[in-house]
């Protein structure tokens, strides 16, 4: 017998030239098996390991039948091919045959592919970098003895249990393949159904969660970040936190190795304390997880105000959410820039292989505005040596105008309204300029509170006034006094924390887990997220946060000068406010829900996606709020939660994501689930009512959060608690009782005692009838017994 | 003030099909009178925008009272209606009412059938922009009117960009033509 075979973790291929057996002679026999799993994990493999893009489609369709897309086209045409612009208005179809619903879902898929690819590429870079630095066999350790389930998302989706850094490579290969398939589906002449596009959106969200988890568990394992620590240290945050007498390096982005290179170089050279290292956006999260000497300026929307203020003597950018005009803005204040990511080269000369001395000299002498260095250690050396030399020369040069200059400019303002019409938040800049012309800068200063830092006002002004800088100057005094404390990202949730709260969450006695995450494209400024968080923390919900929202949450102090992080526990328990970390740490929020199903409810985890999602959807009162979501990454993060059955609310700007997933509580037939005990189909009410919606105001978001925490499995005690919060908030913020209480009361025991008389009256008016509390599931295969058995 | 028929937020371009300009407010009154099932959707800015003497919500109430048009208050603005002694406003999120209006089989707040005309006011400009777009594309028999001060191109008809004074004057004419004071 001639035989050749290849064997790897990815797959096995056996080729036999000739094989004699009892049943006959086989010639040129070839066998292929998809992959071999090196199995140290004793749990049997579940039904969907490494799912392909249609594997979980049935589950998606169950969700999409209940939460049908409501499309909000941002554009009436499609311009993606050389047929030219196709008018898709109403029931028209384009030259390729797609209609408007198809096109909107296609655009949503494109956005989610961009988001997922960004996290997965981030993870790929991190894993390769960390393997190079720390070795392929570095163990995955994100919580020591407190965490057995180190990678709940990866285990659930892929069916593998990563133990070492090298194990993450196979997981990333899977993610990369999926994103490639998904992206290909958006090509002209591919997918032709909006529901199938939507299913693929959910798939993109799922693999995005895997990619995020890989990125964070890799960096937590080897970079010394807090490991699932409820008492992670407090970091300084704010515009005024840096000691401006020192050379200051500003790091912006999401991918931390170049920032680590800076801290390591400072440490190695004994320069700690002589240079300030401050950050914006998620790199700031992760560098404060790495080093207590780093500080956080603030969220992504604060980039321009900080750069123009001239406080940074050198800027290091890595990847994601960095303003594309960073280099141009930095040049205005004579600040050199080091780009450190292949994804964001800024047109700069690649000095990775050049001598550090040459790069330092060129930057200090201003021969080049910046350099590209794709080596984190070299970034550290060049950044530190450059900033030490250039800081005295720069002398914090800034382009923020003087008050007199603003007043003079304001006198010339024609109030043409171009600035206001360019402003995402419709700020009354012309009125503020009118006041400024009379010497009153307060209206301009007030605009700063709700300014998202986009500077579209600058671009729009026909007089070329730097209006954003005017606003920053007007609010300068307040800005400089902004010094806050934020608990640095703790990473995952401990298994023991899950054991403690699993039952009260599933029974509804802890009324909900609210994940306040995302970017800073807020309608009314970042303080609203702090208000929302505190509202629910006081009500003994669990608040988890990450990214820019976690930073904004720190920017409110009480009368004693304490921020939320100083007032509330960082434990995953009722009334806790936990910062898990950067964008990629969002995976730990999904991981916590998954671990509740696995650890508390003993549901099998391994490659068992549908059952776990069904469990989360029907039992775990979790809601995501991305109040300032703007990015494609935020879209894919949300999609990952949708597929797990967790509803997500976005702020009003999130309506521009072009599609909501809305339930119809007025359609009773939409809200039936199986009772797993009997197989009966049982009305469970619209819980949760929506899977994705945009709230118009903070007040609406608060009421929605309380409502969307209800789940079919709530015990009567739990439902009564949840209803109490929903009704109380509705009455306080809307001035009336909710008009849908009858849909959430299943029996008399569900009715909050203190509201019993009012509610009974409503139930009577509505012709309410008692329903039973089932063991709810959308999956027929989970029915333990069918009728007649 | 920009050109009258430009979207207020300049880059929010719509088309080929764009809202017809309401140059004579009497036309709105006529359309309301002709509609069999009109509805008014009022967002939270109705109680916040403009000056104290020109609240949108007060016009909404006058139009509703005069023409008997049911009101859906979005976000938390129902509380402002109640404060003004207007108790008949229904309330639901803007996305929910948008979704229902896009459904030609929705029987309406009262169960008597789908609406044929929806008047919008008081939503954030960009949110109203996309909801009106959803209705333009996916509702079959619904016409929409934007009564905000700014041109919103995805409506069937919209006011142009107006000064506060002109906008108030227009709304006064509509109320009067509907038979109110």
Interface residues (C-beta under 8 A of the other chain):
Chain A: X70 X71 X72 X73 X74 X75 X76 X77 X87 X88 X89 X90 X100 X101 X417 X418 X421 X422 X424 X426 X460 X523 X652 X653 X655 X656 X658 X660 X662 X664 X666 X690 X693 X694 X695 X696 X697 X699 X700 X703 X704 X733 X734 X735 X736 X739
Chain B: X1 X2 X8 X9 X10 X11 X13 X14 X15 X16 X17 X43 X44 X74 X75 X76 X78 X79 X82 X83 X90 X91 X93 X94 X95 X96 X98 X99 X100 X102 X103 X106 X123 X124 X125 X126 X127 X130 X131 X133 X134 X136 X137 X138
